[in-house]
Amino acid sequence: MSTIGSASPQSDFYIPATASLAERRRWTLKQGDAFALFDHYGDIAAGGPEGLFYQDTRFLARSSLRIEGERPLLLSSMVQANNVALNVDLTNPDLIRDGEVLLTKDKVHLARALFLWDAACHELLVLRSFDTVPRTIRLALAFDADFADLFEVRGFKRTMRGKVSPSVRDSTLRFDYASLDGIARATEIRFAPAPMRLVPGRAEFELRLAPKARCSVFVTIGCLVDGAKETASVRARSFFSNLRRARHALARAEPGLLETSNGRVNEVIGRSLADTAMLITDTAHGPYPYAGIPWFSTVFGRDGIITAIQLLWLDPTLARGVLDVLAANQADRIDPTIDAQPGKILHEMRKGELAHLREIPFGRYYGSVDATPLFVVLAGLYWQRTGDRVTLERIWPNVKAALDWISRYGDLDDDGFIEYSGSASGKGLVNQGWKDSEDSIFHADGTLAEPPIALVEVQSYVYWAWQLAAELARDMGDSALASALLERARTLRVCFEQAFWCEDIGCYALALDGAKRPCRVRTSNAGQALLSGICDPQRAARVARLLFTPEMFNGWGIRTLHEAEARFNPASYHNGSVWPHDNALMALGLARYGRSEEVLRLTGDLFEAAFCVELRRLPELFCGFRRRRDKGPTSYPVACSPQAWAAATPLALLQACLNFSFDASHRTVRLAHPRLPRFLDWVKIRRLPVGEARVDLILERHGDSVAVDVLGREGQLEVSLVL
């Protein structure tokens, strides 16, 4: 992923595990560049990662609701299935003062509804009396803002920061922040009706309730940046109209309909679709899946590309947005402070104060070795999937610039492999593959590999990029480039087998170090190398068998590292944990090599993991402890949830089972030896797009085979089944 857990405890970007995100339940909402983490009461507790964030800044650090000075009793708490709103039901506790009972429990019901829209958190609080006598209920809402940069929340230590100034004016509570980067930031909180008493940080209401009567309080918390318009007046009409807009925005983002015979699987798929829809953010250049909440709610190149690849079979429109956003932000010059070189694809983009002040290098940062070849891969896959010539002609110069980067800057020592040497400035990432922890690339004895480092999976990505780019070049009329790219692919495949295969461990090496010594370590990276077809089929079969040994496969999924390796730790970030997206990519690679039994096993166990997790939501990762009876997967303490490529994993696993491929130029959908796991009798796919055409399919399992029927069709296309 990114800088989370990717540095030593001495590094500025290490996230101290002083609190666990799994320690108590937190609810997540996101819309646009804003996201919020609430506790199960709908409050924001001080001192943790909770808060209302906008553009990498925490605009609200604490909020609390009290009735007669006491915290209400929790009845229920749940984020809606479509991720639009958080609904919380509360009631009053027994209220006793000096031995006198003022109000017995359960007499007043409090219903909270919170959602995000247009850089603001909107709340409706409804009180209903179930008492037999009239009551005057005192309600208090408390707030605080710290304007902490997200990296501060993650543990970055600052020597200086701006001053927060609370104020009250015209029944509005406001916190202003004197930012050091010169960008004015403010949190503005408005109420309807106006509070009886309003002081900095606190609003108090006295609400008269007749028996069985109800009353409402509306609250809007706006995040204002550099002259943004003030929060509009709070009215019931604006609350419900904004709620409709929020619902409509998520409904528009949902891809084609997918249904199965298994209700629990449908819950997992529904959660996957809802989470990806929530994480998709409209940018100036198109929709983009922000990587994850809370640490990565922004554009990440690698994450966005892989998420788009996972969803491409079902929803190709997201891939177009990812390609356009990354093309618009492609590096066009050498800048060592942000690891940029011409043609290189963005790794990460930040909008907070620390990025603007360059206290961190991630304002626009290019320190990844794999995002650039993966960009080319996505472009080629998108072309096969859609035949969208308008988009491909628009980004073709960017694809050629990425190819030029691979050849000119990616191969540091002209050995034919793509390497990285860490951060040029010393302030960025040391390891620049997807396993970017400082301790994730090492030799069999545990010593860290010295750069430049050539990762095994990156060579596979490059091989894939050469092949797909050759097809693009041919279709764009450049046959000479197409021939040259195919020759590079052939050469790379031969050199890859010679340099990376390690007979003694029966696996491809994790990497080559700066002295071209292979890191003889058994990892999931070798499993990802199957994606492109670069691996010799017999060796691919040996890798597949290794991945499912008890030392690699923990019963929920394939670990990132073999249990016998020196740095194995099932509770580490990259050295023994289980990452859903990593498993999804391995499943797609296994499907390429016809390893359907392994694909089915992996799919079944990862879906079972999702069944065990709250909301049926696969997290960024979980610990790699072996599966035990009557016990679900062990949570990783600071894993993001939701996470885009984890959310897309169930859909990618289904693709691996069904083995879809598309040829938009011939308007053909092809299923090669499709299989369904035992817990699925059938799968229905509605309005699957192929160019301008649409098709409705039902796939039914009959023992070890799958029958495919076309239920409906719009436009001309052919469905081909290979048994």
MOPE-V458101 format. One record per residue. N is the residue number from 1. RES is the residue in one letter. PHI is phi as a letter, one per 40 degrees, with the letter a starting at -180 (999 if undefined). D_FIRST is the distance of its C-alpha to the first C-alpha in Angstrom with 2 decimals. Layout:
N	RES	PHI	D_FIRST
N	RES	PHI	D_FIRST
//
This chain:
1	M	999	0.00
2	S	b	3.76
3	T	c	7.01
4	I	c	7.31
5	G	g	8.98
6	S	b	8.25
7	A	a	11.91
8	S	c	15.33
9	P	d	17.51
10	Q	c	19.33
11	S	c	16.54
12	D	c	16.57
13	F	b	12.90
14	Y	c	13.06
15	I	b	13.22
16	P	c	16.53
17	A	c	16.89
18	T	c	20.25
19	A	a	19.97
20	S	b	18.42
21	L	c	17.23
22	A	c	19.13
23	E	c	22.17
24	R	a	23.81
25	R	c	23.25
26	R	b	21.68
27	W	b	22.10
28	T	b	19.77
29	L	b	21.15
30	K	a	19.71
31	Q	a	21.63
32	G	g	20.89
33	D	c	19.37
34	A	b	20.51
35	F	a	19.21
36	A	a	20.92
37	L	b	20.61
38	F	b	24.07
39	D	c	25.64
40	H	c	27.76
41	Y	c	30.77
42	G	g	29.17
43	D	c	29.22
44	I	b	26.66
45	A	c	27.02
46	A	c	27.01
47	G	g	24.98
48	G	b	21.71
49	P	c	18.68
50	E	c	21.06
51	G	i	22.41
52	L	b	22.88
53	F	b	20.38
54	Y	a	20.95
55	Q	f	19.24
56	D	g	17.12
57	T	b	20.36
58	R	c	21.82
59	F	c	25.23
60	L	b	26.41
61	A	b	25.74
62	R	a	28.44
63	S	a	30.68
64	S	a	33.19
65	L	b	36.04
66	R	b	39.27
67	I	b	42.48
68	E	f	45.56
69	G	g	43.37
70	E	b	41.62
71	R	c	38.28
72	P	c	38.92
73	L	c	38.59
74	L	c	35.67
75	L	b	36.82
76	S	a	33.77
77	S	a	30.40
78	M	a	28.23
79	V	c	25.97
80	Q	d	27.72
81	A	d	26.61
82	N	c	25.77
83	N	g	23.61
84	V	c	26.13
85	A	b	27.73
86	L	b	27.81
87	N	b	31.26
88	V	b	32.64
89	D	b	36.14
90	L	b	37.86
91	T	a	41.40
92	N	c	43.43
93	P	c	43.99
94	D	c	47.50
95	L	b	48.43
96	I	b	50.96
97	R	b	52.50
98	D	f	55.09
99	G	g	55.77
100	E	b	56.32
101	V	c	54.27
102	L	c	53.29
103	L	a	51.32
104	T	c	50.63
105	K	c	47.24
106	D	g	46.22
107	K	c	48.59
108	V	b	46.04
109	H	c	43.08
110	L	b	40.16
111	A	b	37.76
112	R	b	34.69
113	A	b	32.77
114	L	b	29.83
115	F	a	27.79
116	L	b	26.04
117	W	a	27.50
118	D	f	27.87
119	A	g	26.07
120	A	a	28.11
121	C	b	28.24
122	H	b	31.43
123	E	b	33.17
124	L	b	36.35
125	L	b	38.05
126	V	b	41.04
127	L	b	43.58
128	R	b	46.22
129	S	c	49.14
130	F	b	50.50
131	D	c	53.16
132	T	c	56.88
133	V	b	57.62
134	P	c	56.24
135	R	b	53.55
136	T	b	52.14
137	I	b	48.50
138	R	c	46.82
139	L	b	43.14
140	A	b	40.87
141	L	b	37.45
142	A	b	35.80
143	F	a	32.98
144	D	a	31.26
145	A	b	28.85
146	D	b	27.08
147	F	f	25.04
148	A	c	22.29
149	D	c	19.40
150	L	d	16.14
151	F	c	15.16
152	E	c	18.53
153	V	c	17.81
154	R	c	14.72
155	G	h	17.21
156	F	c	17.81
157	K	c	21.57
158	R	b	23.75
159	T	c	27.28
160	M	b	28.55
161	R	a	27.89
162	G	c	30.09
163	K	b	32.64
164	V	c	32.53
165	S	b	35.92
166	P	c	36.82
167	S	a	39.83
168	V	b	41.88
169	R	a	43.72
170	D	f	45.37
171	S	g	43.85
172	T	b	40.35
173	L	c	38.07
174	R	b	35.94
175	F	b	33.56
176	D	b	33.36
177	Y	b	30.97
178	A	c	32.20
179	S	c	28.96
180	L	c	28.89
181	D	c	27.38
182	G	g	30.46
183	I	c	28.84
184	A	c	30.83
185	R	b	28.97
186	A	a	30.85
187	T	b	30.65
188	E	b	33.73
189	I	b	34.90
190	R	b	37.86
191	F	b	39.92
192	A	a	42.51
193	P	c	45.04
194	A	c	45.23
195	P	c	44.89
196	M	c	48.09
197	R	a	46.65
198	L	b	43.74
199	V	b	42.80
200	P	d	39.69
201	G	g	36.92
202	R	a	39.12
203	A	b	40.84
204	E	b	43.69
205	F	b	45.45
206	E	b	48.70
207	L	b	48.76
208	R	c	52.04
209	L	b	51.68
210	A	c	54.68
211	P	d	54.70
212	K	g	52.29
213	A	c	51.28
214	R	b	47.83
215	C	a	46.39
216	S	b	43.13
217	V	b	41.09
218	F	b	38.62
219	V	b	35.97
220	T	b	33.77
221	I	b	31.18
222	G	c	30.36
223	C	b	27.71
224	L	b	29.61
225	V	b	28.24
226	D	f	30.62
227	G	g	33.63
228	A	c	32.20
229	K	c	35.00
230	E	c	35.91
231	T	d	35.18
232	A	c	37.86
233	S	d	40.53
234	V	c	39.65
235	R	a	41.59
236	A	d	41.41
237	R	c	41.58
238	S	c	38.54
239	F	d	36.51
240	F	c	37.28
241	S	c	37.02
242	N	c	33.51
243	L	c	32.61
244	R	c	33.93
245	R	c	31.86
246	A	c	28.65
247	R	c	29.62
248	H	c	30.56
249	A	c	27.28
250	L	c	25.31
251	A	c	28.09
252	R	c	27.86
253	A	c	24.19
254	E	c	24.86
255	P	c	25.06
256	G	d	27.88
257	L	c	29.33
258	L	b	28.48
259	E	a	30.60
260	T	b	31.28
261	S	c	34.07
262	N	b	31.98
263	G	c	31.69
264	R	c	28.73
265	V	c	26.81
266	N	c	27.80
267	E	c	26.36
268	V	c	22.94
269	I	c	23.18
270	G	c	24.48
271	R	c	21.63
272	S	d	19.12
273	L	c	21.15
274	A	c	21.61
275	D	c	17.98
276	T	c	16.95
277	A	c	20.09
278	M	c	19.25
279	L	c	15.81
280	I	c	17.47
281	T	b	18.76
282	D	c	21.73
283	T	b	21.21
284	A	c	23.97
285	H	b	23.10
286	G	h	22.38
287	P	c	20.25
288	Y	a	16.45
289	P	c	14.03
290	Y	c	12.19
291	A	c	8.68
292	G	i	9.74
293	I	b	12.34
294	P	c	13.00
295	W	c	10.26
296	F	b	8.78
297	S	c	12.11
298	T	a	12.30
299	V	c	11.92
300	F	b	8.75
301	G	c	10.21
302	R	d	8.16
303	D	c	7.39
304	G	c	11.02
305	I	c	12.46
306	I	c	11.33
307	T	d	12.44
308	A	c	15.58
309	I	c	16.26
310	Q	c	16.14
311	L	c	18.55
312	L	d	20.60
313	W	c	23.43
314	L	b	24.06
315	D	a	23.20
316	P	c	23.16
317	T	c	23.60
318	L	c	19.94
319	A	d	19.28
320	R	c	22.01
321	G	c	20.45
322	V	c	17.07
323	L	c	19.18
324	D	c	21.41
325	V	c	18.91
326	L	c	17.09
327	A	c	20.58
328	A	c	21.82
329	N	b	19.21
330	Q	c	19.42
331	A	c	20.34
332	D	b	24.09
333	R	a	24.77
334	I	c	23.82
335	D	a	22.42
336	P	c	21.24
337	T	c	20.27
338	I	b	17.29
339	D	f	16.92
340	A	c	18.56
341	Q	a	20.96
342	P	d	23.01
343	G	g	21.42
344	K	c	17.80
345	I	c	15.35
346	L	d	13.42
347	H	c	9.82
348	E	a	10.13
349	M	b	13.34
350	R	b	14.83
351	K	b	18.38
352	G	c	19.20
353	E	c	21.91
354	L	c	19.94
355	A	c	18.49
356	H	c	22.05
357	L	c	23.53
358	R	g	21.11
359	E	c	20.62
360	I	b	16.91
361	P	c	16.11
362	F	c	13.66
363	G	d	16.49
364	R	a	15.90
365	Y	b	13.66
366	Y	b	13.47
367	G	c	11.78
368	S	b	10.14
369	V	c	12.57
370	D	b	11.78
371	A	c	11.63
372	T	c	15.38
373	P	c	16.67
374	L	c	14.64
375	F	c	16.37
376	V	c	19.61
377	V	d	18.91
378	L	c	18.38
379	A	c	21.52
380	G	c	23.48
381	L	c	22.54
382	Y	c	23.32
383	W	c	26.64
384	Q	c	27.55
385	R	c	26.70
386	T	b	28.56
387	G	g	30.81
388	D	c	30.00
389	R	c	31.75
390	V	d	31.70
391	T	c	27.91
392	L	c	27.70
393	E	c	30.51
394	R	c	28.86
395	I	b	25.59
396	W	d	27.33
397	P	d	27.66
398	N	c	23.89
399	V	c	23.41
400	K	c	26.02
401	A	c	24.45
402	A	c	21.13
403	L	c	23.32
404	D	c	25.09
405	W	c	21.97
406	I	d	21.11
407	S	c	24.71
408	R	c	25.45
409	Y	b	22.45
410	G	c	19.99
411	D	c	22.66
412	L	c	23.34
413	D	b	26.30
414	D	f	27.74
415	D	b	27.28
416	G	g	25.85
417	F	b	22.29
418	I	c	19.29
419	E	b	18.06
420	Y	b	16.30
421	S	b	17.94
422	G	g	15.44
423	S	c	15.99
424	A	c	19.51
425	S	c	20.24
426	G	g	18.92
427	K	b	17.13
428	G	c	13.70
429	L	c	11.07
430	V	c	12.96
431	N	c	10.81
432	Q	b	9.58
433	G	c	8.51
434	W	c	5.54
435	K	c	6.77
436	D	b	6.79
437	S	c	8.90
438	E	c	12.37
439	D	b	14.05
440	S	c	12.18
441	I	b	14.48
442	F	a	18.07
443	H	c	21.53
444	A	d	23.48
445	D	c	25.09
446	G	g	21.88
447	T	c	22.29
448	L	c	19.30
449	A	c	19.47
450	E	c	20.89
451	P	c	19.78
452	P	c	20.05
453	I	b	17.73
454	A	b	17.90
455	L	c	15.32
456	V	c	17.04
457	E	c	14.86
458	V	c	14.80
459	Q	c	18.60
460	S	c	18.66
461	Y	c	16.81
462	V	c	19.36
463	Y	d	22.20
464	W	c	21.31
465	A	c	21.11
466	W	d	24.52
467	Q	c	26.08
468	L	c	25.00
469	A	c	25.77
470	A	c	29.15
471	E	c	29.90
472	L	c	28.95
473	A	c	31.12
474	R	c	33.99
475	D	c	33.89
476	M	c	33.68
477	G	g	36.80
478	D	b	35.55
479	S	c	36.76
480	A	c	36.73
481	L	c	33.00
482	A	d	32.48
483	S	c	34.52
484	A	c	32.79
485	L	c	29.31
486	L	c	30.62
487	E	c	32.14
488	R	c	28.90
489	A	c	27.26
490	R	c	30.22
491	T	c	30.15
492	L	c	26.46
493	R	c	26.97
494	V	c	29.88
495	C	c	28.24
496	F	d	25.09
497	E	c	27.32
498	Q	c	29.33
499	A	c	26.61
500	F	b	23.91
501	W	c	26.06
502	C	b	27.04
503	E	c	30.07
504	D	c	30.23
505	I	b	27.04
506	G	g	27.47
507	C	a	24.00
508	Y	c	22.23
509	A	c	20.98
510	L	c	17.35
511	A	a	18.04
512	L	b	20.99
513	D	c	21.32
514	G	c	23.31
515	A	c	26.55
516	K	g	25.56
517	R	c	25.62
518	P	c	23.56
519	C	c	21.20
520	R	c	23.11
521	V	b	20.48
522	R	c	20.04
523	T	b	16.48
524	S	c	14.85
525	N	d	13.95
526	A	c	17.67
527	G	c	17.56
528	Q	c	15.22
529	A	c	17.81
530	L	c	20.28
531	L	d	18.87
532	S	c	20.94
533	G	g	24.11
534	I	c	24.06
535	C	c	24.92
536	D	d	28.57
537	P	d	29.50
538	Q	c	31.06
539	R	c	28.13
540	A	d	25.74
541	A	c	28.01
542	R	c	27.72
543	V	c	23.93
544	A	d	24.19
545	R	c	26.68
546	L	c	24.62
547	L	c	21.59
548	F	b	24.04
549	T	c	25.75
550	P	d	25.67
551	E	c	23.72
552	M	b	20.71
553	F	b	21.33
554	N	c	21.62
555	G	h	23.37
556	W	b	20.54
557	G	i	18.35
558	I	c	17.38
559	R	c	15.76
560	T	c	13.24
561	L	a	16.23
562	H	c	20.00
563	E	c	21.90
564	A	c	24.26
565	E	c	21.88
566	A	c	22.34
567	R	c	19.04
568	F	c	18.76
569	N	a	18.06
570	P	c	17.45
571	A	b	16.28
572	S	c	13.61
573	Y	c	9.84
574	H	b	9.70
575	N	b	13.48
576	G	h	15.19
577	S	c	13.30
578	V	b	13.30
579	W	b	10.50
580	P	d	12.51
581	H	c	10.82
582	D	d	11.04
583	N	c	14.61
584	A	c	15.32
585	L	c	14.68
586	M	c	16.82
587	A	c	19.36
588	L	c	19.72
589	G	c	20.26
590	L	c	22.74
591	A	c	24.53
592	R	d	24.98
593	Y	c	26.83
594	G	g	28.87
595	R	c	27.50
596	S	c	28.25
597	E	c	29.06
598	E	c	25.66
599	V	c	24.05
600	L	c	26.36
601	R	c	25.67
602	L	c	21.90
603	T	c	22.42
604	G	c	24.95
605	D	c	23.06
606	L	c	19.86
607	F	c	22.22
608	E	c	24.06
609	A	c	20.96
610	A	c	20.59
611	F	c	24.32
612	C	c	23.87
613	V	c	21.24
614	E	d	22.51
615	L	g	22.77
616	R	f	21.86
617	R	b	18.23
618	L	c	15.59
619	P	c	12.86
620	E	d	9.12
621	L	a	10.52
622	F	b	13.92
623	C	c	15.75
624	G	c	17.30
625	F	c	20.86
626	R	c	23.44
627	R	c	24.67
628	R	b	27.86
629	R	c	30.58
630	D	g	30.56
631	K	a	27.15
632	G	c	23.89
633	P	c	20.41
634	T	c	19.57
635	S	c	17.12
636	Y	c	14.28
637	P	c	15.41
638	V	b	12.64
639	A	c	10.69
640	C	c	10.38
641	S	a	13.23
642	P	c	13.64
643	Q	b	10.31
644	A	d	11.10
645	W	c	10.14
646	A	c	11.47
647	A	c	14.43
648	A	c	15.17
649	T	d	15.22
650	P	d	18.91
651	L	c	20.03
652	A	c	18.49
653	L	c	20.18
654	L	c	23.41
655	Q	c	23.19
656	A	c	22.84
657	C	c	25.90
658	L	c	27.92
659	N	f	26.90
660	F	c	27.34
661	S	a	27.77
662	F	b	29.24
663	D	b	31.67
664	A	c	32.21
665	S	c	34.89
666	H	b	37.01
667	R	f	35.85
668	T	b	34.99
669	V	b	32.72
670	R	b	32.60
671	L	b	31.78
672	A	b	32.04
673	H	f	33.09
674	P	c	31.35
675	R	b	31.09
676	L	b	30.52
677	P	c	29.69
678	R	c	32.70
679	F	c	31.66
680	L	b	31.98
681	D	c	35.44
682	W	a	34.53
683	V	b	31.93
684	K	b	33.02
685	I	b	31.18
686	R	b	32.83
687	R	f	32.85
688	L	c	30.49
689	P	c	30.57
690	V	b	31.65
691	G	g	32.56
692	E	c	35.12
693	A	c	36.07
694	R	b	34.94
695	V	a	35.54
696	D	b	35.71
697	L	b	35.24
698	I	b	35.88
699	L	b	34.79
700	E	b	36.80
701	R	c	36.42
702	H	b	39.61
703	G	g	39.03
704	D	c	36.71
705	S	b	37.09
706	V	b	36.11
707	A	c	38.54
708	V	b	37.47
709	D	b	39.67
710	V	c	39.48
711	L	c	40.30
712	G	a	40.42
713	R	a	39.77
714	E	b	39.82
715	G	g	40.52
716	Q	c	40.92
717	L	a	38.43
718	E	b	38.72
719	V	b	36.95
720	S	b	37.11
721	L	b	36.74
722	V	b	36.61
723	L	b	37.69
//
